[in-house]
Amino acid sequence: MTTLPPLAEQLRPKTLDEFIGQEHIVGKKAILRKAIESGNIPSMIFWGPPGVGKTTLAFIIAEQLHYPFYTLSAISSGVKDVREVISKAQSCENNSILFIDEIHRFNKAQQDSLLGAVERGIVTLIGATTENPSFEVISPLLSRCQVYILKELNKTELLKILSIAQSHLEKQKNITIKIVENEALLRISGGDARKLLNALELIVHSEIKTNKIISVTNDKTLDVIQENLAIYDKSGEMHYDVISAFIKSIRGSDPNAAVYWLARMIEAGEDPKFIARRILILASEDIGNANPNALLLAQTCFDAVNVIGYPECRIILSQTVIYLASSPKSNASYVAIDDAQQLVRKTGNLSVPLHIRNAPTRLMKDIGYGKNYKYAHNYENNFIEQEFLPEKIRGTKFYEPQKNKKENELRARLKFFWKNKYNY
């Protein structure tokens, strides 16, 4: 009996019209669709979470343009493999497409080996990555590629995929599938079509031996997925669930759970730079000024991981994670910049008060730029009260110190300076 490929592979779209999601780049009149239809595509990098169509889009482009298509995985390929593909592409009459999955895992030497062929048009590169290419792709290669950001699929798109899968399985297996509840399926998917399809397939396989009418409920979905967590782990599809658990454990001040999830990622072969970057973000977002040393240690950890690598860097990661998990917490800086950005979007570009404008020319000085500005260092405690916000939003408070030793000290200092202006 022939073993069928996974449901996600069976349902992989073959054309742009079959493709679901990413309307902003492949919808009617969208920029990438226009490029594909014109037959003149640039080298490009698809950046987005898993299961949103990065690989599928690459296949569709090659199919629609009838270009020779080569695919490499950055996990298992090296410079030799890249050179072999380039050699084959040079003998082709048409331009060739080279698709590299997880291109962020290519090191500098591997990425350098692509440069010449991309620059001369021997291959059109399509890279797929879940990581910010600004950090992971070398500048010379990045400058030769158009970056397209793919978004996680929304509820409407996921339900459309679910409906297609339901019909496909019913015909293929001669069964009836009743989706009584879909909330658990959607929650498990997290915007990832592959996760959604794998979950549905697992449910059907668990029931089909005893039932020809399969009812999908939230409870059944959760029960089946819990029983098959190992399958998700082995295929790497719990990547984002584990990093989420890791971050939330540190935020929740549980060093034991944090180290456990760190160990899970290390054992799975997770890129240590990915872990170190998340730690660096967390140090500011979740600890901030409650313990300013947290950011310094996180930065040092990131630098050390870059220099050392596995296996020894696991010790540095562990030390940093334990310190951050045990540290006082504050998200005041995160809240402050979010609130400030929301107000900027609401109020637009308000005028900078004249007294704090730059006045590099005589004309600017004559019309009042910089007039009445008071230089703080000329005053006691290096402070003199004056207005620094636009008139329309004067007195607005974005930074609210939280209740911890360090920020209590900051609150007292700000209250001493500003009295009742910001209600510190």
Secondary structure, 3 states (H helix, E strand, C coil): CCCCCCHHHHCCCCCCCCCCCCHHHHCCCCHHHHHHHHCCCCCEEEECCCCCCHHHHHHHHHHHHCCCEEEEECCCCCHHHHHHHHHHHHCCCCCEEEEEECHHHCCHHHHHHHHHHHHHCCEEEEEEECCCHHHHCCHHHHCCCEEEECCCCCHHHHHHHHHHHHHHHHHHHCCEEEECCCHHHHHHHCCCHHHHHHHHHHHHHHHCCCCCEEEECHHHHHHHHHHCHHHHHHCCCCHHHHHHHHHHHHHCCCHHHHHHHHHHHHHCCCCHHHHHHHHHHHHHHHHHHHCCHHHHHHHHHHHHHHHHCCCCHHHHHHHHHHHHHHCCCCCHHHHHHHHHHHHHHHHCCCCCCHHHCCCCCHHHHHCCCCCCCCCHHHCHHHCCCCCCCCHHHCCCCCCCCCCCHHHHHHHHHHHHHHCCCCCC
